Amino acid sequence: MGSTEEATEKPLLEATPIYRCKDAGCKAWVREEYLPEDKACPLCKGPMLKSIKHLPPTGKPKKKAKATAKTSR
Ligand SMILES: [Zn+2]
């Protein structure tokens, strides 16, 4: 009792949605926002699983998905 708990400044981590490779032997993972459209692992092209990873915030303002001007073709 009486031990002063020092509030050590930990780097703030945010629970970030990520996708990681289903293959246990493959350590590839990407942030959800960087997931390729085909949702394939960048390393082994296998399927990926949605997960959560605690990452330091990027500090960048969240960009909205590009308003891609669809050219009618
Ligand atoms: Zn993989």
N, CA, C, O and the ligand as a Tripos MOL2 file, in Angstrom:
@<TRIPOS>MOLECULE
protein
  293   291    74     0     0
PROTEIN
NO_CHARGES

@<TRIPOS>ATOM
      1 N           0.8320   -1.1990    0.0000 N.3       1 MET1
      2 CA          0.0000    0.0000    0.0000 C.3       1 MET1
      3 C           0.8710    1.2550    0.0000 C.2       1 MET1
      4 O           1.9800    1.2670    0.5340 O.2       1 MET1
      5 N           0.3550    2.2680   -0.5920 N.am      2 GLY2
      6 CA          1.0620    3.5330   -0.5490 C.3       2 GLY2
      7 C           2.0960    3.6870   -1.6470 C.2       2 GLY2
      8 O           2.8420    4.6660   -1.6740 O.2       2 GLY2
      9 N           2.1410    2.7570   -2.5200 N.am      3 SER3
     10 CA          3.1020    2.9110   -3.6100 C.3       3 SER3
     11 C           2.5530    3.9140   -4.6150 C.2       3 SER3
     12 O           1.4580    3.7540   -5.1540 O.2       3 SER3
     13 N           3.3310    4.9270   -4.8420 N.am      4 THR4
     14 CA          2.8540    5.9540   -5.7630 C.3       4 THR4
     15 C           2.9310    5.4330   -7.1890 C.2       4 THR4
     16 O           3.9830    5.0450   -7.6970 O.2       4 THR4
     17 N           1.7890    5.4450   -7.7870 N.am      5 GLU5
     18 CA          1.7620    4.9810   -9.1720 C.3       5 GLU5
     19 C           2.1960    6.1130  -10.0740 C.2       5 GLU5
     20 O           1.4930    7.1120  -10.2240 O.2       5 GLU5
     21 N           3.3170    5.9510  -10.6500 N.am      6 GLU6
     22 CA          3.7890    7.0040  -11.5320 C.3       6 GLU6
     23 C           3.0630    6.9370  -12.8610 C.2       6 GLU6
     24 O           2.9710    5.8960  -13.5110 O.2       6 GLU6
     25 N           2.5620    8.0780  -13.2220 N.am      7 ALA7
     26 CA          1.8770    8.1300  -14.5090 C.3       7 ALA7
     27 C           2.9340    8.2930  -15.5970 C.2       7 ALA7
     28 O           3.1930    9.3910  -16.0900 O.2       7 ALA7
     29 N           3.5120    7.1950  -15.9400 N.am      8 THR8
     30 CA          4.5240    7.2820  -16.9910 C.3       8 THR8
     31 C           3.8450    7.5730  -18.3150 C.2       8 THR8
     32 O           2.8130    6.9950  -18.6560 O.2       8 THR8
     33 N           4.4380    8.4560  -19.0240 N.am      9 GLU9
     34 CA          3.8230    8.8310  -20.2890 C.3       9 GLU9
     35 C           4.0390    7.7450  -21.3230 C.2       9 GLU9
     36 O           5.1240    7.5600  -21.8740 O.2       9 GLU9
     37 N           2.9690    7.0540  -21.5490 N.am     10 LYS10
     38 CA          3.0470    6.0300  -22.5950 C.3      10 LYS10
     39 C           2.6210    6.6460  -23.9120 C.2      10 LYS10
     40 O           1.7670    7.5310  -23.9470 O.2      10 LYS10
     41 N           3.1990    6.1920  -24.9560 N.am     11 PRO11
     42 CA          2.7130    6.6770  -26.2520 C.3      11 PRO11
     43 C           1.2820    6.2120  -26.4460 C.2      11 PRO11
     44 O           0.9520    5.0400  -26.2630 O.2      11 PRO11
     45 N           0.4650    7.1420  -26.8130 N.am     12 LEU12
     46 CA         -0.9410    6.7940  -27.0040 C.3      12 LEU12
     47 C          -1.0930    5.8660  -28.1960 C.2      12 LEU12
     48 O          -0.5990    6.1230  -29.2930 O.2      12 LEU12
     49 N          -1.7820    4.7990  -27.9350 N.am     13 LEU13
     50 CA         -2.0210    3.8680  -29.0370 C.3      13 LEU13
     51 C          -3.5010    3.8200  -29.3330 C.2      13 LEU13
     52 O          -4.3540    3.8270  -28.4460 O.2      13 LEU13
     53 N          -3.7560    3.7730  -30.6000 N.am     14 GLU14
     54 CA         -5.1520    3.7110  -31.0140 C.3      14 GLU14
     55 C          -5.4640    2.3290  -31.5440 C.2      14 GLU14
     56 O          -4.6870    1.7420  -32.2970 O.2      14 GLU14
     57 N          -6.5990    1.8260  -31.1430 N.am     15 ALA15
     58 CA         -7.0340    0.5600  -31.7210 C.3      15 ALA15
     59 C          -7.3840    0.8180  -33.1800 C.2      15 ALA15
     60 O          -8.3730    1.4750  -33.5020 O.2      15 ALA15
     61 N          -6.5510    0.2850  -34.0340 N.am     16 THR16
     62 CA         -6.6970    0.5680  -35.4530 C.3      16 THR16
     63 C          -7.1610   -0.6770  -36.1890 C.2      16 THR16
     64 O          -6.5730   -1.7470  -36.0310 O.2      16 THR16
     65 N          -8.1890   -0.5500  -36.9750 N.am     17 PRO17
     66 CA         -8.6230   -1.6980  -37.7660 C.3      17 PRO17
     67 C          -7.5810   -2.0570  -38.8190 C.2      17 PRO17
     68 O          -7.1730   -1.2170  -39.6210 O.2      17 PRO17
     69 N          -7.1710   -3.2770  -38.8020 N.am     18 ILE18
     70 CA         -6.1770   -3.7320  -39.7780 C.3      18 ILE18
     71 C          -6.6420   -5.0630  -40.3720 C.2      18 ILE18
     72 O          -7.5900   -5.6890  -39.8980 O.2      18 ILE18
     73 N          -5.9530   -5.4560  -41.4010 N.am     19 TYR19
     74 CA         -6.1550   -6.7910  -41.9430 C.3      19 TYR19
     75 C          -4.8290   -7.5100  -41.8610 C.2      19 TYR19
     76 O          -3.7920   -6.9720  -42.2510 O.2      19 TYR19
     77 N          -4.8660   -8.7100  -41.3610 N.am     20 ARG20
     78 CA         -3.6230   -9.4550  -41.2960 C.3      20 ARG20
     79 C          -3.8150  -10.7760  -42.0240 C.2      20 ARG20
     80 O          -4.9240  -11.2860  -42.1800 O.2      20 ARG20
     81 N          -2.6890  -11.2950  -42.4540 N.am     21 CYS21
     82 CA         -2.7200  -12.5030  -43.2610 C.3      21 CYS21
     83 C          -3.2310  -13.6870  -42.4430 C.2      21 CYS21
     84 O          -2.8910  -13.8470  -41.2700 O.2      21 CYS21
     85 N          -4.0390  -14.4940  -43.0770 N.am     22 LYS22
     86 CA         -4.5870  -15.6570  -42.3900 C.3      22 LYS22
     87 C          -3.5040  -16.6920  -42.1200 C.2      22 LYS22
     88 O          -3.5880  -17.4720  -41.1710 O.2      22 LYS22
     89 N          -2.5140  -16.6840  -42.9510 N.am     23 ASP23
     90 CA         -1.4420  -17.6620  -42.8110 C.3      23 ASP23
     91 C          -0.6020  -17.3370  -41.5770 C.2      23 ASP23
     92 O          -0.0070  -16.2630  -41.4870 O.2      23 ASP23
     93 N          -0.5600  -18.2550  -40.6470 N.am     24 ALA24
     94 CA          0.1770  -18.0150  -39.4030 C.3      24 ALA24
     95 C           1.6610  -17.8010  -39.6700 C.2      24 ALA24
     96 O           2.3490  -17.1480  -38.8860 O.2      24 ALA24
     97 N           2.1450  -18.3430  -40.7610 N.am     25 GLY25
     98 CA          3.5620  -18.2050  -41.0670 C.3      25 GLY25
     99 C           3.8960  -16.9200  -41.7790 C.2      25 GLY25
    100 O           5.0630  -16.6070  -42.0150 O.2      25 GLY25
    101 N           2.8670  -16.1820  -42.1170 N.am     26 CYS26
    102 CA          3.0610  -14.9280  -42.8410 C.3      26 CYS26
    103 C           2.7150  -13.7830  -41.9060 C.2      26 CYS26
    104 O           1.6360  -13.7500  -41.3140 O.2      26 CYS26
    105 N           3.6160  -12.8730  -41.7860 N.am     27 LYS27
    106 CA          3.4050  -11.8010  -40.8020 C.3      27 LYS27
    107 C           2.8850  -10.5310  -41.4270 C.2      27 LYS27
    108 O           2.9010   -9.4660  -40.8090 O.2      27 LYS27
    109 N           2.4360  -10.6450  -42.6240 N.am     28 ALA28
    110 CA          1.9880   -9.4350  -43.3120 C.3      28 ALA28
    111 C           0.6880   -8.9220  -42.7150 C.2      28 ALA28
    112 O          -0.2060   -9.6900  -42.3600 O.2      28 ALA28
    113 N           0.6100   -7.6210  -42.6150 N.am     29 TRP29
    114 CA         -0.6450   -6.9770  -42.2250 C.3      29 TRP29
    115 C          -0.6540   -5.5740  -42.7950 C.2      29 TRP29
    116 O           0.3950   -4.9740  -43.0300 O.2      29 TRP29
    117 N          -1.8480   -5.0630  -43.0130 N.am     30 VAL30
    118 CA         -1.9780   -3.7060  -43.5400 C.3      30 VAL30
    119 C          -3.1020   -2.9970  -42.8070 C.2      30 VAL30
    120 O          -4.0590   -3.6120  -42.3360 O.2      30 VAL30
    121 N          -2.9580   -1.7220  -42.7290 N.am     31 ARG31
    122 CA         -4.0700   -0.9500  -42.1870 C.3      31 ARG31
    123 C          -5.2620   -1.1020  -43.1180 C.2      31 ARG31
    124 O          -5.1250   -1.2690  -44.3300 O.2      31 ARG31
    125 N          -6.4370   -1.0390  -42.5020 N.am     32 GLU32
    126 CA         -7.6430   -1.2430  -43.2910 C.3      32 GLU32
    127 C          -7.6740   -0.2840  -44.4790 C.2      32 GLU32
    128 O          -8.0890   -0.6420  -45.5800 O.2      32 GLU32
    129 N          -7.2270    0.9330  -44.2260 N.am     33 GLU33
    130 CA         -7.3000    1.9280  -45.3060 C.3      33 GLU33
    131 C          -6.3470    1.6180  -46.4480 C.2      33 GLU33
    132 O          -6.5070    2.1310  -47.5560 O.2      33 GLU33
    133 N          -5.3630    0.7830  -46.1790 N.am     34 TYR34
    134 CA         -4.4040    0.4480  -47.2390 C.3      34 TYR34
    135 C          -4.6670   -0.9240  -47.8490 C.2      34 TYR34
    136 O          -3.9010   -1.4080  -48.6830 O.2      34 TYR34
    137 N          -5.7440   -1.5290  -47.4240 N.am     35 LEU35
    138 CA         -6.0480   -2.8470  -47.9540 C.3      35 LEU35
    139 C          -6.3530   -2.7510  -49.4420 C.2      35 LEU35
    140 O          -7.1990   -1.9620  -49.8610 O.2      35 LEU35
    141 N          -5.6760   -3.5410  -50.2150 N.am     36 PRO36
    142 CA         -5.9670   -3.5020  -51.6620 C.3      36 PRO36
    143 C          -7.3740   -4.0020  -51.9360 C.2      36 PRO36
    144 O          -7.9770   -4.7120  -51.1310 O.2      36 PRO36
    145 N          -7.8640   -3.6200  -53.0680 N.am     37 GLU37
    146 CA         -9.2440   -3.9550  -53.3900 C.3      37 GLU37
    147 C          -9.5020   -5.4540  -53.4020 C.2      37 GLU37
    148 O         -10.5910   -5.9110  -53.0540 O.2      37 GLU37
    149 N          -8.5090   -6.1970  -53.7990 N.am     38 ASP38
    150 CA         -8.7290   -7.6420  -53.8820 C.3      38 ASP38
    151 C          -8.5780   -8.3160  -52.5190 C.2      38 ASP38
    152 O          -8.7570   -9.5270  -52.3880 O.2      38 ASP38
    153 N          -8.2470   -7.5120  -51.5080 N.am     39 LYS39
    154 CA         -8.1160   -8.0210  -50.1390 C.3      39 LYS39
    155 C          -7.1680   -9.2000  -50.0480 C.2      39 LYS39
    156 O          -7.3570  -10.1070  -49.2370 O.2      39 LYS39
    157 N          -6.1590   -9.1780  -50.8810 N.am     40 ALA40
    158 CA         -5.2050  -10.2750  -50.8620 C.3      40 ALA40
    159 C          -3.9490   -9.8340  -50.1240 C.2      40 ALA40
    160 O          -3.5750   -8.6620  -50.1530 O.2      40 ALA40
    161 N          -3.3090  -10.7830  -49.4660 N.am     41 CYS41
    162 CA         -2.0840  -10.4900  -48.7440 C.3      41 CYS41
    163 C          -1.0210   -9.9890  -49.7210 C.2      41 CYS41
    164 O          -0.7990  -10.5970  -50.7680 O.2      41 CYS41
    165 N          -0.3680   -8.8800  -49.3770 N.am     42 PRO42
    166 CA          0.6500   -8.3260  -50.2840 C.3      42 PRO42
    167 C           1.8480   -9.2620  -50.4440 C.2      42 PRO42
    168 O           2.6020   -9.1490  -51.4110 O.2      42 PRO42
    169 N           2.0190  -10.1670  -49.5150 N.am     43 LEU43
    170 CA          3.1790  -11.0550  -49.6010 C.3      43 LEU43
    171 C           2.8450  -12.3770  -50.2760 C.2      43 LEU43
    172 O           3.5020  -12.7830  -51.2340 O.2      43 LEU43
    173 N           1.8220  -13.0390  -49.7670 N.am     44 CYS44
    174 CA          1.5600  -14.3890  -50.2830 C.3      44 CYS44
    175 C           0.2580  -14.4640  -51.0710 C.2      44 CYS44
    176 O          -0.1460  -15.5330  -51.5280 O.2      44 CYS44
    177 N          -0.3880  -13.3190  -51.2200 N.am     45 LYS45
    178 CA         -1.6340  -13.2530  -52.0010 C.3      45 LYS45
    179 C          -2.7350  -14.1280  -51.4150 C.2      45 LYS45
    180 O          -3.7000  -14.4800  -52.0930 O.2      45 LYS45
    181 N          -2.5700  -14.4650  -50.1560 N.am     46 GLY46
    182 CA         -3.5920  -15.2800  -49.4920 C.3      46 GLY46
    183 C          -4.6980  -14.3960  -48.9370 C.2      46 GLY46
    184 O          -4.6310  -13.1710  -49.0330 O.2      46 GLY46
    185 N          -5.7030  -15.0150  -48.3640 N.am     47 PRO47
    186 CA         -6.8050  -14.2520  -47.7820 C.3      47 PRO47
    187 C          -6.3640  -13.5450  -46.5110 C.2      47 PRO47
    188 O          -5.4390  -13.9910  -45.8320 O.2      47 PRO47
    189 N          -7.0240  -12.4530  -46.1970 N.am     48 MET48
    190 CA         -6.6740  -11.6960  -45.0020 C.3      48 MET48
    191 C          -7.8620  -11.6140  -44.0660 C.2      48 MET48
    192 O          -9.0220  -11.6770  -44.4720 O.2      48 MET48
    193 N          -7.5250  -11.4730  -42.8090 N.am     49 LEU49
    194 CA         -8.5410  -11.4480  -41.7670 C.3      49 LEU49
    195 C          -8.5750  -10.0740  -41.1190 C.2      49 LEU49
    196 O          -7.5390   -9.4550  -40.8760 O.2      49 LEU49
    197 N          -9.7710   -9.6180  -40.8490 N.am     50 LYS50
    198 CA         -9.8590   -8.3290  -40.1720 C.3      50 LYS50
    199 C          -9.4370   -8.5020  -38.7230 C.2      50 LYS50
    200 O          -9.7870   -9.4830  -38.0670 O.2      50 LYS50
    201 N          -8.6880   -7.5410  -38.2440 N.am     51 SER51
    202 CA         -8.2050   -7.6040  -36.8760 C.3      51 SER51
    203 C          -8.0380   -6.1880  -36.3400 C.2      51 SER51
    204 O          -8.3250   -5.2010  -37.0170 O.2      51 SER51
    205 N          -7.5700   -6.1270  -35.1170 N.am     52 ILE52
    206 CA         -7.3290   -4.8170  -34.5020 C.3      52 ILE52
    207 C          -5.8940   -4.7960  -34.0020 C.2      52 ILE52
    208 O          -5.4130   -5.7530  -33.3970 O.2      52 ILE52
    209 N          -5.2460   -3.7210  -34.2600 N.am     53 LYS53
    210 CA         -3.8830   -3.5660  -33.7880 C.3      53 LYS53
    211 C          -3.7810   -2.2200  -33.0920 C.2      53 LYS53
    212 O          -4.3680   -1.2320  -33.5350 O.2      53 LYS53
    213 N          -3.0350   -2.1910  -32.0080 N.am     54 HIS54
    214 CA         -2.8630   -0.9200  -31.3150 C.3      54 HIS54
    215 C          -1.6450   -0.2130  -31.8770 C.2      54 HIS54
    216 O          -0.5050   -0.6290  -31.6710 O.2      54 HIS54
    217 N          -1.9170    0.8530  -32.5840 N.am     55 LEU55
    218 CA         -0.8500    1.5750  -33.2650 C.3      55 LEU55
    219 C          -0.8610    3.0340  -32.8300 C.2      55 LEU55
    220 O          -1.9050    3.5850  -32.4820 O.2      55 LEU55
    221 N           0.3040    3.6450  -32.8560 N.am     56 PRO56
    222 CA          0.3290    5.0830  -32.5940 C.3      56 PRO56
    223 C          -0.4090    5.8000  -33.7070 C.2      56 PRO56
    224 O          -0.2760    5.4460  -34.8780 O.2      56 PRO56
    225 N          -1.1800    6.8020  -33.3440 N.am     57 PRO57
    226 CA         -1.9280    7.5220  -34.3810 C.3      57 PRO57
    227 C          -0.9790    8.1580  -35.3760 C.2      57 PRO57
    228 O           0.1260    8.5770  -35.0300 O.2      57 PRO57
    229 N          -1.4210    8.2200  -36.5870 N.am     58 THR58
    230 CA         -0.5630    8.7400  -37.6500 C.3      58 THR58
    231 C          -0.3910   10.2460  -37.5430 C.2      58 THR58
    232 O           0.5560   10.8130  -38.0880 O.2      58 THR58
    233 N          -1.3060   10.8840  -36.8430 N.am     59 GLY59
    234 CA         -1.1890   12.3300  -36.7190 C.3      59 GLY59
    235 C          -1.7080   13.0650  -37.9190 C.2      59 GLY59
    236 O          -1.9300   14.2750  -37.8860 O.2      59 GLY59
    237 N          -1.8970   12.3230  -38.9720 N.am     60 LYS60
    238 CA         -2.4370   12.9770  -40.1640 C.3      60 LYS60
    239 C          -3.9380   13.1250  -40.0160 C.2      60 LYS60
    240 O          -4.6090   12.2560  -39.4590 O.2      60 LYS60
    241 N          -4.4480   14.2120  -40.5110 N.am     61 PRO61
    242 CA         -5.9000   14.3580  -40.5200 C.3      61 PRO61
    243 C          -6.5030   13.2930  -41.4240 C.2      61 PRO61
    244 O          -6.0040   12.9890  -42.5070 O.2      61 PRO61
    245 N          -7.5800   12.7550  -40.9280 N.am     62 LYS62
    246 CA         -8.1730   11.6630  -41.7100 C.3      62 LYS62
    247 C          -8.7050   12.2000  -43.0230 C.2      62 LYS62
    248 O          -9.5280   13.1130  -43.0820 O.2      62 LYS62
    249 N          -8.1990   11.5930  -44.0490 N.am     63 LYS63
    250 CA         -8.6400   12.0200  -45.3760 C.3      63 LYS63
    251 C          -9.8600   11.2260  -45.7710 C.2      63 LYS63
    252 O          -9.9600   10.0200  -45.5440 O.2      63 LYS63
    253 N         -10.7610   11.9320  -46.3580 N.am     64 LYS64
    254 CA        -11.9270   11.2120  -46.8580 C.3      64 LYS64
    255 C         -11.5420   10.5030  -48.1480 C.2      64 LYS64
    256 O         -10.6340   10.9210  -48.8670 O.2      64 LYS64
    257 N         -12.2310    9.4610  -48.4080 N.am     65 ALA65
    258 CA        -11.9600    8.7310  -49.6350 C.3      65 ALA65
    259 C         -12.0410    9.6880  -50.8130 C.2      65 ALA65
    260 O         -12.9570   10.5010  -50.9380 O.2      65 ALA65
    261 N         -11.0680    9.5530  -51.6420 N.am     66 LYS66
    262 CA        -11.0010   10.4540  -52.7910 C.3      66 LYS66
    263 C         -12.3090   10.4670  -53.5610 C.2      66 LYS66
    264 O         -12.8750    9.4350  -53.9190 O.2      66 LYS66
    265 N         -12.7480   11.6700  -53.7920 N.am     67 ALA67
    266 CA        -13.9440   11.7820  -54.6060 C.3      67 ALA67
    267 C         -13.5250   11.6090  -56.0540 C.2      67 ALA67
    268 O         -13.2480   12.5730  -56.7680 O.2      67 ALA67
    269 N         -13.4870   10.3850  -56.4510 N.am     68 THR68
    270 CA        -13.0330   10.1290  -57.8040 C.3      68 THR68
    271 C         -14.0820   10.5530  -58.8020 C.2      68 THR68
    272 O         -15.1940   10.0270  -58.8410 O.2      68 THR68
    273 N         -13.7020   11.4930  -59.5850 N.am     69 ALA69
    274 CA        -14.6120   11.9440  -60.6150 C.3      69 ALA69
    275 C         -14.7060   10.8560  -61.6670 C.2      69 ALA69
    276 O         -13.7930   10.6240  -62.4600 O.2      69 ALA69
    277 N         -15.8200   10.2210  -61.6360 N.am     70 LYS70
    278 CA        -15.9770    9.1150  -62.5860 C.3      70 LYS70
    279 C         -16.2860    9.6620  -63.9640 C.2      70 LYS70
    280 O         -17.3100   10.3060  -64.1950 O.2      70 LYS70
    281 N         -15.3910    9.3910  -64.8420 N.am     71 THR71
    282 CA        -15.6380    9.8400  -66.2090 C.3      71 THR71
    283 C         -16.5970    8.8440  -66.8800 C.2      71 THR71
    284 O         -16.3420    7.6420  -66.9510 O.2      71 THR71
    285 N         -17.6370    9.3700  -67.3330 N.am     72 SER72
    286 CA        -18.6050    8.4890  -67.9920 C.3      72 SER72
    287 C         -18.0020    7.9390  -69.2840 C.2      72 SER72
    288 O         -17.6700    8.6790  -70.2100 O.2      72 SER72
    289 N         -17.8830    6.6840  -69.3060 N.am     73 ARG73
    290 CA        -17.3200    6.0710  -70.5160 C.3      73 ARG73
    291 C         -18.0640    4.8160  -70.8510 C.2      73 ARG73
    292 O         -17.7420    4.1520  -71.8360 O.2      73 ARG73
    293 ZN          0.4460  -13.5870  -46.3840 Zn       74 ZN74
@<TRIPOS>BOND
     1     1     2 1
     2     2     3 1
     3     3     4 2
     4     3     5 am
     5     5     6 1
     6     6     7 1
     7     7     8 2
     8     7     9 am
     9     9    10 1
    10    10    11 1
    11    11    12 2
    12    11    13 am
    13    13    14 1
    14    14    15 1
    15    15    16 2
    16    15    17 am
    17    17    18 1
    18    18    19 1
    19    19    20 2
    20    19    21 am
    21    21    22 1
    22    22    23 1
    23    23    24 2
    24    23    25 am
    25    25    26 1
    26    26    27 1
    27    27    28 2
    28    27    29 am
    29    29    30 1
    30    30    31 1
    31    31    32 2
    32    31    33 am
    33    33    34 1
    34    34    35 1
    35    35    36 2
    36    35    37 am
    37    37    38 1
    38    38    39 1
    39    39    40 2
    40    39    41 am
    41    41    42 1
    42    42    43 1
    43    43    44 2
    44    43    45 am
    45    45    46 1
    46    46    47 1
    47    47    48 2
    48    47    49 am
    49    49    50 1
    50    50    51 1
    51    51    52 2
    52    51    53 am
    53    53    54 1
    54    54    55 1
    55    55    56 2
    56    55    57 am
    57    57    58 1
    58    58    59 1
    59    59    60 2
    60    59    61 am
    61    61    62 1
    62    62    63 1
    63    63    64 2
    64    63    65 am
    65    65    66 1
    66    66    67 1
    67    67    68 2
    68    67    69 am
    69    69    70 1
    70    70    71 1
    71    71    72 2
    72    71    73 am
    73    73    74 1
    74    74    75 1
    75    75    76 2
    76    75    77 am
    77    77    78 1
    78    78    79 1
    79    79    80 2
    80    79    81 am
    81    81    82 1
    82    82    83 1
    83    83    84 2
    84    83    85 am
    85    85    86 1
    86    86    87 1
    87    87    88 2
    88    87    89 am
    89    89    90 1
    90    90    91 1
    91    91    92 2
    92    91    93 am
    93    93    94 1
    94    94    95 1
    95    95    96 2
    96    95    97 am
    97    97    98 1
    98    98    99 1
    99    99   100 2
   100    99   101 am
   101   101   102 1
   102   102   103 1
   103   103   104 2
   104   103   105 am
   105   105   106 1
   106   106   107 1
   107   107   108 2
   108   107   109 am
   109   109   110 1
   110   110   111 1
   111   111   112 2
   112   111   113 am
   113   113   114 1
   114   114   115 1
   115   115   116 2
   116   115   117 am
   117   117   118 1
   118   118   119 1
   119   119   120 2
   120   119   121 am
   121   121   122 1
   122   122   123 1
   123   123   124 2
   124   123   125 am
   125   125   126 1
   126   126   127 1
   127   127   128 2
   128   127   129 am
   129   129   130 1
   130   130   131 1
   131   131   132 2
   132   131   133 am
   133   133   134 1
   134   134   135 1
   135   135   136 2
   136   135   137 am
   137   137   138 1
   138   138   139 1
   139   139   140 2
   140   139   141 am
   141   141   142 1
   142   142   143 1
   143   143   144 2
   144   143   145 am
   145   145   146 1
   146   146   147 1
   147   147   148 2
   148   147   149 am
   149   149   150 1
   150   150   151 1
   151   151   152 2
   152   151   153 am
   153   153   154 1
   154   154   155 1
   155   155   156 2
   156   155   157 am
   157   157   158 1
   158   158   159 1
   159   159   160 2
   160   159   161 am
   161   161   162 1
   162   162   163 1
   163   163   164 2
   164   163   165 am
   165   165   166 1
   166   166   167 1
   167   167   168 2
   168   167   169 am
   169   169   170 1
   170   170   171 1
   171   171   172 2
   172   171   173 am
   173   173   174 1
   174   174   175 1
   175   175   176 2
   176   175   177 am
   177   177   178 1
   178   178   179 1
   179   179   180 2
   180   179   181 am
   181   181   182 1
   182   182   183 1
   183   183   184 2
   184   183   185 am
   185   185   186 1
   186   186   187 1
   187   187   188 2
   188   187   189 am
   189   189   190 1
   190   190   191 1
   191   191   192 2
   192   191   193 am
   193   193   194 1
   194   194   195 1
   195   195   196 2
   196   195   197 am
   197   197   198 1
   198   198   199 1
   199   199   200 2
   200   199   201 am
   201   201   202 1
   202   202   203 1
   203   203   204 2
   204   203   205 am
   205   205   206 1
   206   206   207 1
   207   207   208 2
   208   207   209 am
   209   209   210 1
   210   210   211 1
   211   211   212 2
   212   211   213 am
   213   213   214 1
   214   214   215 1
   215   215   216 2
   216   215   217 am
   217   217   218 1
   218   218   219 1
   219   219   220 2
   220   219   221 am
   221   221   222 1
   222   222   223 1
   223   223   224 2
   224   223   225 am
   225   225   226 1
   226   226   227 1
   227   227   228 2
   228   227   229 am
   229   229   230 1
   230   230   231 1
   231   231   232 2
   232   231   233 am
   233   233   234 1
   234   234   235 1
   235   235   236 2
   236   235   237 am
   237   237   238 1
   238   238   239 1
   239   239   240 2
   240   239   241 am
   241   241   242 1
   242   242   243 1
   243   243   244 2
   244   243   245 am
   245   245   246 1
   246   246   247 1
   247   247   248 2
   248   247   249 am
   249   249   250 1
   250   250   251 1
   251   251   252 2
   252   251   253 am
   253   253   254 1
   254   254   255 1
   255   255   256 2
   256   255   257 am
   257   257   258 1
   258   258   259 1
   259   259   260 2
   260   259   261 am
   261   261   262 1
   262   262   263 1
   263   263   264 2
   264   263   265 am
   265   265   266 1
   266   266   267 1
   267   267   268 2
   268   267   269 am
   269   269   270 1
   270   270   271 1
   271   271   272 2
   272   271   273 am
   273   273   274 1
   274   274   275 1
   275   275   276 2
   276   275   277 am
   277   277   278 1
   278   278   279 1
   279   279   280 2
   280   279   281 am
   281   281   282 1
   282   282   283 1
   283   283   284 2
   284   283   285 am
   285   285   286 1
   286   286   287 1
   287   287   288 2
   288   287   289 am
   289   289   290 1
   290   290   291 1
   291   291   292 2
@<TRIPOS>SUBSTRUCTURE
     1 MET1         2 RESIDUE 1 A MET
     2 GLY2         6 RESIDUE 1 A GLY
     3 SER3        10 RESIDUE 1 A SER
     4 THR4        14 RESIDUE 1 A THR
     5 GLU5        18 RESIDUE 1 A GLU
     6 GLU6        22 RESIDUE 1 A GLU
     7 ALA7        26 RESIDUE 1 A ALA
     8 THR8        30 RESIDUE 1 A THR
     9 GLU9        34 RESIDUE 1 A GLU
    10 LYS10       38 RESIDUE 1 A LYS
    11 PRO11       42 RESIDUE 1 A PRO
    12 LEU12       46 RESIDUE 1 A LEU
    13 LEU13       50 RESIDUE 1 A LEU
    14 GLU14       54 RESIDUE 1 A GLU
    15 ALA15       58 RESIDUE 1 A ALA
    16 THR16       62 RESIDUE 1 A THR
    17 PRO17       66 RESIDUE 1 A PRO
    18 ILE18       70 RESIDUE 1 A ILE
    19 TYR19       74 RESIDUE 1 A TYR
    20 ARG20       78 RESIDUE 1 A ARG
    21 CYS21       82 RESIDUE 1 A CYS
    22 LYS22       86 RESIDUE 1 A LYS
    23 ASP23       90 RESIDUE 1 A ASP
    24 ALA24       94 RESIDUE 1 A ALA
    25 GLY25       98 RESIDUE 1 A GLY
    26 CYS26      102 RESIDUE 1 A CYS
    27 LYS27      106 RESIDUE 1 A LYS
    28 ALA28      110 RESIDUE 1 A ALA
    29 TRP29      114 RESIDUE 1 A TRP
    30 VAL30      118 RESIDUE 1 A VAL
    31 ARG31      122 RESIDUE 1 A ARG
    32 GLU32      126 RESIDUE 1 A GLU
    33 GLU33      130 RESIDUE 1 A GLU
    34 TYR34      134 RESIDUE 1 A TYR
    35 LEU35      138 RESIDUE 1 A LEU
    36 PRO36      142 RESIDUE 1 A PRO
    37 GLU37      146 RESIDUE 1 A GLU
    38 ASP38      150 RESIDUE 1 A ASP
    39 LYS39      154 RESIDUE 1 A LYS
    40 ALA40      158 RESIDUE 1 A ALA
    41 CYS41      162 RESIDUE 1 A CYS
    42 PRO42      166 RESIDUE 1 A PRO
    43 LEU43      170 RESIDUE 1 A LEU
    44 CYS44      174 RESIDUE 1 A CYS
    45 LYS45      178 RESIDUE 1 A LYS
    46 GLY46      182 RESIDUE 1 A GLY
    47 PRO47      186 RESIDUE 1 A PRO
    48 MET48      190 RESIDUE 1 A MET
    49 LEU49      194 RESIDUE 1 A LEU
    50 LYS50      198 RESIDUE 1 A LYS
    51 SER51      202 RESIDUE 1 A SER
    52 ILE52      206 RESIDUE 1 A ILE
    53 LYS53      210 RESIDUE 1 A LYS
    54 HIS54      214 RESIDUE 1 A HIS
    55 LEU55      218 RESIDUE 1 A LEU
    56 PRO56      222 RESIDUE 1 A PRO
    57 PRO57      226 RESIDUE 1 A PRO
    58 THR58      230 RESIDUE 1 A THR
    59 GLY59      234 RESIDUE 1 A GLY
    60 LYS60      238 RESIDUE 1 A LYS
    61 PRO61      242 RESIDUE 1 A PRO
    62 LYS62      246 RESIDUE 1 A LYS
    63 LYS63      250 RESIDUE 1 A LYS
    64 LYS64      254 RESIDUE 1 A LYS
    65 ALA65      258 RESIDUE 1 A ALA
    66 LYS66      262 RESIDUE 1 A LYS
    67 ALA67      266 RESIDUE 1 A ALA
    68 THR68      270 RESIDUE 1 A THR
    69 ALA69      274 RESIDUE 1 A ALA
    70 LYS70      278 RESIDUE 1 A LYS
    71 THR71      282 RESIDUE 1 A THR
    72 SER72      286 RESIDUE 1 A SER
    73 ARG73      290 RESIDUE 1 A ARG
    74 ZN74       293 GROUP 0 **** ****
